[in-house]
Amino acid sequence: MLFTTLSTGLAAIMVTIQSAAAPPEPLLPVPTAQQLAWQEMEYGMFCHFGINTFHNEEWTDGTKDPTTFNPTDFNARQWVEVARASGMKYVVVTAKHHDGFATYPTQHSDYAVTASPWREGKGDVVREVADACRELGVMFGFYLSPWDRHEPTYADSSAYDAHFKDMLRELLTNYGKVGEVWFDGAGSKGHIYDWDGYYALIRELQPDALIAICGPDIRWVGNEDGVAPETLWSVVDRDGASVWHPAECDVPIRDGQWFFHTDGEPKLRSVDEVLDIYYKSVGRGAVLLLNVSPDRRGLLPEPDVKVLHDVWAIVTETFKTNLAQGKPATASNTRGGDAAFAPACAVDGDPATYWATDDGVKEATLTVDLGGLVTFDRAMIQEHIALGQRVEAYKVEALVDGAWKTVVEGTTIGHKRLDRFDAVKATQVRLTIAKSKACPLIRAFGVYKAP
């Protein structure tokens, strides 16, 4: 009798194992673990701070007197505290801009904080930002401009490459873990850089660091407005091959001003303007790097801080309650009929689960019963991008007075899609995947009501 019971139990287990659907194959290319973690951050702070801060200029020419760099109340911890309180998960600080002035005590140039009166020439902006990031749990990154209008060796590409690598080596070895190294190509037309050599040095000294903009890990979105295109793929063609190369949107909170200007407050973007940028960057599957310029005290200006806090308060309030979470969900197709890939996985609030269809099923619907009449004006969709980006077209519909009404249509989803539309009152909501490169994998679906 005992043997019969055990046999029956083992048979049941075997049937369960055999009927379990296999996970979908990755749609190559896929992100690295570091790219995935960066995408989850969604929002970071850029801090342009240097000799330009004290001259009301964006690009100085490398001849400004280093003694003019003298913040009166420098506090990097304030920068990072504000960033964290505003929902930002990483900070990128300027170690050197195009003028060549180093905000850390480099051993390879006399044009640096060591030549300034600030802290009697013993100050280190990069050190204090890196330490504050580490203490507060925010990822640290730095921007080292390849262009250098002060360095005498710049005219000799080979000599300058050696100089630039020396500075890189300092930053990569003396400041703890680095999450992002930010390069750009401004002002460099006609100059030849040893990019491969720079990348190799970063990989050697900080193998987990992502190389951004002029780099293989993160690409520039293509403008300084903070706006991603409606259709945004993280997979792009580079050097004849498809690669995972997600987009970062950079934009200054003061329109057109990356560095602090004493007369710049009228250019401060409003809460509504910054919120619109957030929806058009993070909400289109990109990551937003919002520049907030420390002033001549070495502090983030109070009006800018207020905008940051107000924006994040609205975002937090808007997306704190998913009106679809935990509600009954059905789908036109579920992978192998397996609960592990059921439509409920898209509304369970668990980032590790996802709704998936069978291979070859590239069009499907996910319907959620809201349990009564519910008002909403925002939708959020996420793909399980660890296995690749797939969706090419979708729409969200609401069941209003017994009829389905389309509230929004879109193309790509990627890491996250945030859609805004006129408020609707509905009893059900439906996500339709109209076109996909492979079986869609929907990690999250939700509807919300903005305050």
Protein Blocks (a to p, Z undefined) as FASTA:
>chain_A
ZZmmmmmmmmmmmmmmmmpccddddddddddfklmmmmmnopacdddddjklmnopabdg
hlacfklgccfbbcfklmmmmmmmnopabdcddfbdfkopacbdcfkbcbdfklpmghgh
pacfklmmmmmmmmnopacdddddfbackbmklmpmklmmmmmmmmmmmmmmmnojafbd
cddfehigoiacdfklmmmmmmmmmmmbccehjackbccehianopacfbdcfbdceehi
acdddddddddfbghiabdcfklmmmpccfklmmmmmmmmmmnopacdddddddfkopac
fklmmmmmmmmmmmmmmmmpcfkgopacddfbdehhiaklgfklmmnopakbccdddehi
abdcddddehiacddfbdcddddfknopfbfbdcddddeehiacdfbdcfbekjodcddd
dddddfbdcdddfbdfbdcddfbdcddddZZ
